[in-house]
Amino acid sequence: MNNLIKTTGVSFLAGIAGAAAWSFLSFSEPVQPASFLPNSQQEVSFASQYEPPAPARTVPPISFVDASENSTESVVFIKNFSGTDPRRYSMFDYFFGGGGVPSQQVSTGSGVIISEDGYIVTNNHVIDRAETIEVVHKKQTYKATLVGTDKNTDIAVLKIEGENLPAIRKGNSRDLKIGEWVLAVGNPFNLTSTVTAGIVSAKERQINILGGDFPLESFIQTDAPINPGNSGGALVNVDGELVGINTAILSRTGSYTGYGFAVPVDIALKVANDLIQYGEVQKAIPGIEAVEITPELAEEMQINTLDGVIVTHVIKDGAAERAGLQRNDVITDLGDQRITGKGSFEEALSYYYPGDKLSVSFLRDGKPKMANLTLQNLEGGNGVIKREFYSSRILGAKLEAVNTIEKDKFGVDYGIKISGLTRGYLRELGLREGFILTQINRQPAQDPKQVGEYLEKYSGRLLLEGVASNGQPFLQSYTIR
């Protein structure tokens, strides 16, 4: 027993001595915090004492310096002057009278230079209702011309007069990977040329915020901080290449609390090019309505996948009907792109033009099938279209003829849709955005210009007939003096 105690004691003391010697050798130099360690010095951690050291890095840590330098000069500051607001007064009006001089409303945002001769992409909501638009770049202010807008994607294009402007380098949003580093460049809270970093959190997100008749939501989701004023700014990769246009934040406070959303650059630039070249987005439609597959729908319809979209409506004499598609078909592929949901379905279609042909893979009663689809334009044809509008300050609206999808949706053969509604004659009559006029004083409403000029000059008893944006028919009589 005594020999066992002696043996144990000697072993214990030898262990302590050995540990002390190892500690002296290993930590004879003072240890600094990791943030102060030279790059060549391995960081000490408890794990490294018991596991083989990690292989030396062959790639230097990511730096955002190059990406910032390659992108910040291409992002501009936008001021939207939207007229006067009679509810806003100076406090001096209450003391000295004067009837209250209305003050001008100014909102701000960001934009991205996409060409050396001054074309700029921003969000539609940044320049919405603008009477005057100014662009500030490198402390120089330019008057901007509005080239065109698209509510369906929340994209707008401006033009300023300039030469050799720093157009941003274009990236590819289709190849962007979840987990990839990105930077948000813009002017949050009027702080120009601000850069924040994060990663791509998800793609093909739908958050149901866009307006328009055919909202296209397939957002890039990022945790790069985006705040008010970032709208219309650039989302770039680590090379400083444009991969998205920052558009929205998910927040209960109005400021960044976790996630931002950007329109993929491949969609944004297709829309921008269409607006520049045609003045109208050349939307290619398959002639169907489709919905996301939910677990409940999959169980109800006995579908063995949650990927794809379910066809809920086929437009009469449309492209899909001609190709043989039917209600309840499950579309799984468009061309060479796999369809995982409504977002990827809409994004896949957004790259095509009317007249383009593509294959469609789908399931019918669980059996795989394929069809060849020729995409159509909004008028039901296969060519590029340039829609006619009639804008009127007196009416306070833009008038346009209804398209093929609207005719099918509202069950009308023709009509004039009211859009871009501002203060004016039509609003005073109680009409709203999206109303469709089919009859004016019992006469067909078919030509936007004729209808606009007629209403501008008319006095007497006016009878309007049509369909509200919710599909409800209306018939209203007015006396115009």
N, C-alpha and C positions, 0 to 999 in steps of 0.2 A: 504493500500500500504506500509506504514511504517512497519507494523507488518510483511509483506511478506519479505521485505528487511532484517529485523532483523533476521527472522527465517532462511533465506538463508545464511546470513553471519555466523551465529552461526554454521550451519551445515557444511559450508566450512571449518571454523577453526577447528571444531572437526575432520573432515576428515584428515586435514593436520597433526594434533596432533597424530591421530591414526596411520597414515602411518609412521610418524617419529618414534614412539615407536616400531612398527613392524620391521622397518629397523634396529633399534638399537639392537633388540633382535636377528634378523636373521644374521646380519653381524658384530657382535661385535668382531669376530675373523678375522684377515686379510685373504683375499682370495688369494690362490696361483694359478699359472697357472696349467692346468690339468695335464701336464706332471710331476709336482712335487707333486701331491696329493698322499697320501698313498693309497694303494689298498683298504683299508676298508672304505675310505671316499668317499661319493657320490659326483660326480662332479656337481657343481651348473650350471644350465642353465635356461634361461628364460622360456623354456617350462615346467620345473619341478616346477615352481612357480604356474602354473595354471592347471597342470594335475597331476593325481596320479603318484607317483614315480614308475619306472619300477621295476618288481620283481628282487630280488637279483640274481646274476649269480650263478648257481650251478656248472658250468664248468669253470675252469680257462682259461684265454686268451691263444690262440694258441702260443706255443713256437716252434721254429725250431731247438732248441739245440739238442734234441734227434735225430731228422731226420738227421741233419748234422753229428753228431757223428756216426750214424749207416750207413752212406753212403760214406763219403769222403774218407775213407781208401780203399774203393773198386774201386775208380776211378783213372785211371792211365794217365800219360802223354805219348803221342806217337810222335815219330820223324820218318818222311818218307824221306829217302835219295834216290832221284830219278835220280842219275847219274849226268852227267855234261851237262851244257848248254854252247855251244860254243860262244854264244853272250855275255856272262858275263866275263868281264876281270877286273883285278886290274888296278888302274890308273897308277901304276908303269910300266905296259906294254907299255904305250904310250910314256914314257920317256926313257925307257931302252931297248925297243925291247923285244926279247925273244919269239915272236910269239904268245903271249897270252896264258897263262895256264888256261884252263877252270876251273871254280869254281863249286863246287857241290851244287845242289839245295836241300834245306831242308825245308819241310813243317811240320806243327805240328797239333795235335788234341788231342782228348781224347778217352778213352776206359773204359770199365767196366768189372771187374773180375767177372765171373759167376761160377767159380769152384775153389776149393782149390788147384787143381793141375795145374792151370795156363791158363785155357781157358779165352779169353777176347773177348768181343763183341765191335765192333766199326762201323763206317760208311765205306762203300766201297770207297767213295771219299777221305777219310782221308789217305788211303794207296794206292790209285790209282797210277800206274806206278812205284811203289817202287821197288828199287833194294835191299835196306837194310832197315829193320824196327827195331827201338829200342823202348823199353818200359821203362819208368822211374817210379819207385814206391818206395816211402819213400827214395828218394835220391839214390836208387840203380838202375843201368842200366842193362837191360836184352836184349839179342838178341832175336827177335821174329820170329817165323815161321808163314807164311801165310797158314792157314788151308783151307780157301775157301772164295769166295765172291759171292754176289748176287746183280746185278745191279737193278733188278726189285724192290727191297726193300731198296737198298742202305745199306745193311748190310754185314759186313765182320767179320771173326773170326780169331784171332791170338792165338798162343800158346807160352808160356814162360815156362822155366824149373823152378819149384818152388814147395814148399810144405807148407801146412797150410796157404795158402794165404787167405786174407779176402774176400771171395765170398759175393757178395751183396745178401740181402734178396729179394726174388721175390714177387712182388705184382700182381694185376690182372687189366689189362687195360679195360677189358669188363665191370667191375663193377665201373670204374671211373666215377664220376659225373661232369657235367658242374658246375662250381662254386667252386669246391673243390681246396684246397690249394695244391700247388706242389712246389718243389725246383728243380732248374737246377744246377747240380754239374759238374764242368769241369775245363778247363784250358784256359780261354779266354785270348788272347793277351800274351800267355806264362806265365800267372799268375796262378801257380798251386793251386789246391784245393780251387777254388772259388765257393761260394754258393750264388745263387740269388733266390728270392721267387716271386711267382705270383699265379694265379688261372688258372684252366682249362677254356679256353674261348669257345672252341667248340671241337667236335669230328668228325671223318670221313671226314676230310677236304681233298680236292683234289686241288693241286696247280700246277700240270703239270710240275714237275721239274725232275722226275726220268727217267733214261734211261732203257735199257733192252728191251727185246721183249714183255714182259707182265708186264709193270709197275704196281705195287700195291700201290696205294696211299689211305691211310685212316688215315691221320695224326691226332694226338692230337695237338690242337692249344692252346698255353699258352701265357700269358703276362709276365711270368718270363723272365727277360732279358737274352738273348742268343746272344753271340758274336762270331766272328771268333776264333777258338780254342776250343769252346764248342762242336763242332761236334763230335759225338761218345760218348759223356758223358751221365751221368744218369739224367733222370727226375724221381724224387721220390715223394712219398706221405708224409704226416706228420709223418708217422711211419718209414720213411727212406727206404721203400720198393720200388724196381724198378718198375716203371709203363711205362717207355718209354726210347727210345734212341734219344737224341737230334740230329737233322739232319739239319734243315734249318731255315733261318730267312727271314722275309718279309721286305726288305729294299731297298732304292734307293742309300744308301751311303755305303753299305757293313758292317755297324754296326747296332746294335739293334735300331729299331725305333718303336717298338710296339708289334710285334707278333713273336713267334718262333713256330717251328713245330717239333714233335717227332714221331718216329715210335712206335706204341703201343707195349708194352713188350710181349704180347701174340703172336704177329706176329714175332717180332724180335727173340724170343727164339725158336719158331718153326723152323724158318729159320736156326738159329745157330745150333740147334740139328741135323737138316738134314745135314748140311755141315760137322759137326763132325762125324756123323755116316755113311753117304753115300758119302760125297764129292760132293753132288748135292742136290739142293732143290727139294723135292718131291712134285711138283706142281700138284694139282688135277684140272682138267679142265672139264667143263660141255659140251664143244663142241658148244659154241655159242659166238657171239659178241653181246654186249648190250650197250645201251647209257642211259644217264640220261633223265628223263622226264622234259621237259621245258614247261612253259605255252603255248608256240606256238605249240609244238608237241601235247600237250594234246588237244588243240582246234582243230588242224588239224585232229587228229585221234579220236576225240570225246571220250577222256578218262576222267573220272570223278575224277581222283586223280593225285597228283603230286608225290606220293610215289611209289617206285618200279623202275624197269628198263625195257626198251623196247628191245626186241630181234630184232636185225637188220640183223643177218646172222646166219644160222645153218650149221655147218660143215657136209659135206656128210659122212654118216656112223658113225657119232660121237655119243656120249652119249645122247645128247639132241634129236637128230633125232630119235634114238631108243626109247626114252621115249615119243615121240609124240609131242614135242614142235615145234612151227612154227614161222616164221617171223611175227613180229608185236604183238606177245604175250607179256603181261605185267607181269613180275615176281614180286610177292608181298612178298613171304616168301620162305626162304631156310631152311628146317628143322624147328627148333623152333625159328629162328631169323627173325624178321620183317625186310624187305628191304625198306629203306627210300630213297636210291639213289645209284649211282654207287660206292661210297666209301664203304657203308655198304655191298653191293653185293660182292665186291672184298674181303673185310675183312672176310665175312662169309665163302667164299670158301677157304680162306687161312688156316683155321684150319683143313681142311680135307686132307685125303691121297687118292691116286689112289685106286680104288676098294671100297671106302666107298659108302654106299647107303644112300640117303636122299630123303625126299619128297619135291616137289616143288609146291607151290600154285601160280596160275597165272590167269590172265583175258584174255579171248578171245572173242572179240566183246562184251565186257562189262560183260560177264558171267563168274563166278568163276569156275575154274577147278583145278585138282590136278594130278600130275604125280610122278612116282618113278624113280629117276635118279641114275645111277651107274657111279660115276666119273671115268675119265680115266687119264692116264699119257700122257706125251707129245709125246709118240710113238704110242698112240692109244690103249694101253693095260690097264690092271687093276692092274698090280703089281708095286713094287718099281723098279726104274730104276737107273742105274749108267752109265751116258753118257760117251762116249769115246772122248777124245780130243787128238790132237797132237800139242804140243807147239814147236816152232822152233825159236831159236835166229837168225838164218840165214835169215829166211823168215820174222822175226819180227812180228809174229802173232800166234794166236791159231786157229786151224782148227777143225771143228766139223760137223757131219752130220746134215742135216736139220731135224726138227721134223715134226710131223703130221700137226700142225697148220701152219707152214711155207710152207709145201707142198701145203696146201689148199690155203693159201694167195697168193703165187707166181705162182701157177699153174704148179708146177714141180713134177716129180715122185721121184726125188732124187737130191742130190747136197751136196756140201761142203761149209759151211758158214765160212767167215773170221771174227774173233773177236779178241779183245785184241791187236789191231794193234799198233805197235811201229815203231821206225826207223828200216828199213830192206828192204829186197829184194822186197816184195810185194808192199810196199809203193812207192818204186822207180819206179815200173811198173805203178803206177797211180791207184792202187786198193784202195778201201776204206772200212771202217768198215761196216760190214753187207752185203758185196757183197757175192753172192752165185755162186760158180763155178759148172757148170753142165757138161761141156765137156772140156777136155784138149787134144789138138791135135786129136780131133774127137773121143776121148775115154771117156766113162762115168766116172764122178768123184763121187765115192760112199764111198770110205774108207778113213778116214782122214789121217791115217798113210801112206798109199800107196801114196796118193796125195802129202803129205808133203815131203817124201823122194824122190819122183820123181822130184819135183820142186827144191829141194836143189842141186841135182846133174846134172840137165839138162843143156845142151848147144845146141845152134842151133836155128832153127825157132820154135817159141812157139805160138800156137794158143789157146786163152782162150775164152770160151763161157759161158754165164751165165746170171744172173739177178742182177741188182743193188738194193740197199736197198729201193729205191722208186718204185720198180716194173718194171723199164725199162730194156728191154733185151740189152745185149751188146755182141759184137764180136770183139776181138782185137788181132792183130798179133804183135809179138815182135821178135827181133833177139838177142839171148842170147849168149854172148861169155864167 
